[in-house]
């Protein structure tokens, strides 16, 4: 464990040096314990791959008190606390019609598009972080057989719901935005809805599986071409 100052009212806690399900579970468990321990002194917690940003209310507490509380929380964590999150199933229409890079990625991997789809949808992913945009969940790890580097020239507009791969990560774009990931399909599930409760279907620590669906099912679920 390494605890460092991250501003006048924030600390960052490092819980490992690698990206792994074990470290991610440790981050999730630490976040739950710290949230309960700090109570009203806590402003926000921002979990990532192997770290946790802790933002506190400087009007009600101070750096030394928060640091002591965080250290106590970590000392009290046990292996039983490192529990997995929920499992979320996201439907995906895999097709060149909506996955502009699917055929090129398959060719580069030396396999058919059906093989790529089977591998991508047959893997269970962990939500390691949420960032870049609200609802953009970084999922890992992609099977190394279909891992692919980012595009050399990012697209100016990637549509909402685009399912993509970059290196050994995969994600669903929650809104139209620029992006350089390899597009292989599209998901009709909204990844961020400010009017919904909760606003996102996944949280850090959750597991995600993708379910292949056909074009008609995609449209019936509200997907947009």
Rosetta blueprint (number, residue, H / E / L):
1 X L
2 X E
3 X E
4 X E
5 X E
6 X L
7 X L
8 X L
9 X L
10 X E
11 X E
12 X E
13 X E
14 X E
15 X L
16 X L
17 X L
18 X L
19 X L
20 X L
21 X H
22 X H
23 X H
24 X H
25 X H
26 X H
27 X H
28 X H
29 X H
30 X H
31 X H
32 X H
33 X H
34 X H
35 X H
36 X H
37 X H
38 X H
39 X H
40 X H
41 X H
42 X E
43 X E
44 X E
45 X E
46 X E
47 X E
48 X L
49 X L
50 X L
51 X E
52 X E
53 X E
54 X E
55 X E
56 X E
57 X L
58 X L
59 X L
60 X L
61 X L
62 X L
63 X H
64 X H
65 X H
66 X H
67 X H
68 X H
69 X H
70 X H
71 X H
72 X H
73 X H
74 X H
75 X H
76 X H
77 X L
78 X L
79 X H
80 X H
81 X H
82 X L
83 X L
84 X L
85 X L
86 X L
87 X E
88 X E
89 X E
90 X E
91 X E
92 X E
93 X E
94 X L
95 X L
96 X L
97 X L
98 X L
99 X L
100 X L
101 X L
102 X H
103 X H
104 X H
105 X H
106 X H
107 X H
108 X H
109 X H
110 X L
111 X L
112 X L
113 X H
114 X H
115 X H
116 X H
117 X H
118 X H
119 X H
120 X H
121 X H
122 X L
123 X L
124 X L
125 X E
126 X E
127 X E
128 X E
129 X E
130 X E
131 X L
132 X L
133 X L
134 X L
135 X L
136 X L
137 X E
138 X E
139 X E
140 X E
141 X L
142 X L
143 X L
144 X L
145 X L
146 X L
147 X L
148 X E
149 X L
150 X L
151 X L
152 X L
153 X L
154 X L
155 X E
156 X E
157 X E
158 X E
159 X L
160 X L
161 X L
162 X E
163 X E
164 X E
165 X E
166 X E
167 X E
168 X L
169 X E
170 X E
171 X E
172 X E
173 X L
174 X L
175 X L
176 X L
177 X E
178 X E
179 X E
180 X L
181 X L
182 X E
183 X E
184 X E
185 X E
186 X E
187 X L
188 X L
189 X L
190 X L
191 X L
192 X L
193 X L
194 X L
195 X L
196 X L
197 X L
198 X L
199 X L
200 X L
201 X L
202 X L
203 X L
204 X L
205 X L
206 X L
207 X E
208 X E
209 X E
210 X E
211 X E
212 X E
213 X L
214 X L
215 X H
216 X H
217 X H
218 X H
219 X H
220 X H
221 X L
222 X L
223 X L
224 X L
225 X L
